[in-house]
Amino acid sequence: MGRGGNGVIMKVWRAEDYRLTVTTTERITDKYIRIGFTAGGLLNDHPVHPTQFIRLWIPDAETDKLHHRGYTLIDQDPGNDHFYIEFAVHTGPAGAWAERAQIGEVIETSVLGSNFELPATTPGEYVIFGDSASLPAVNTLLEAIGNTPARVWLEWQYESDPTLPVRNKPHHTVTWLQRVDDGRAIREAAQGLTVARDAFAWVACDAATTRAVVKTLRGTLPKTQIKAQGYWK
């Protein structure tokens, strides 16, 4: 299968390629699937960090095209060369592949640019905005920040989304908001938020909502205390 223009870009940017093998598949909800992979040496070359991501080359069952999609690694185990990826299932080749994936199946991946680090100075709190697509990254962040307080807003589209496991601790508050009007509820939550100057914000919703939330937060926080990434369009 061909990688097309995205494959050319990955070569120019000197992305590193690996081959992953499916070890397990588990349906968490009707719209969420967790798949285990052997890492093909990836974790030896790229140290584990919160929100670590790779770019899968998703095979299309109907064409000879490979689709380029980014996914967060969770429960990384370098010693056993293994990790998991959770797929929010929507219409499209990635969700279709996750639903039909079989143990022993091989899929290709490229690694480029995943290097997030927690702030050098522990913030007074984290404020986190995400959705079902970025929930794996949110969970890795919640695990990494330890005893630091956090307020989390997550957007849901399907009725089963709020049942998804969030790895929050007692000092983390989690609020699920239904996606309406292209992210209005999340935008309004950000607009009504009071944030201390020593807070750190992490934002990963759809691209338009992410931009809107970041614009609001910059009224209070310097850009060095905001990390944002649009997870989908």
Sequence and secondary structure as in RCSB ss.txt:
>XXXX:A:sequence
MGRGGNGVIMKVWRAEDYRLTVTTTERITDKYIRIGFTAGGLLNDHPVHPTQFIRLWIPDAETDKLHHRGYTLID
QDPGNDHFYIEFAVHTGPAGAWAERAQIGEVIETSVLGSNFELPATTPGEYVIFGDSASLPAVNTLLEAIGNTPA
RVWLEWQYESDPTLPVRNKPHHTVTWLQRVDDGRAIREAAQGLTVARDAFAWVACDAATTRAVVKTLRGTLPKTQ
IKAQGYWK
>XXXX:A:secstr
 B HHHHHHHHHTT EEEEEEEEEEEEEETTEEEEEEE TTHHHHS   TT EEEEEEE SSSSBEEEEEEE EE
EEGGGTEEEEEEE  SSHHHHHHHH  TT EEEEEE        SS  S EEEEEETTTHHHHHHHHHHTTTS E
EEEEEESSTTGGGS     TTEEEEEEE  TTTHHHHHHHHT    TT EEEE SBHHHHHHHHHHHTTTS GGG
EEE   B 
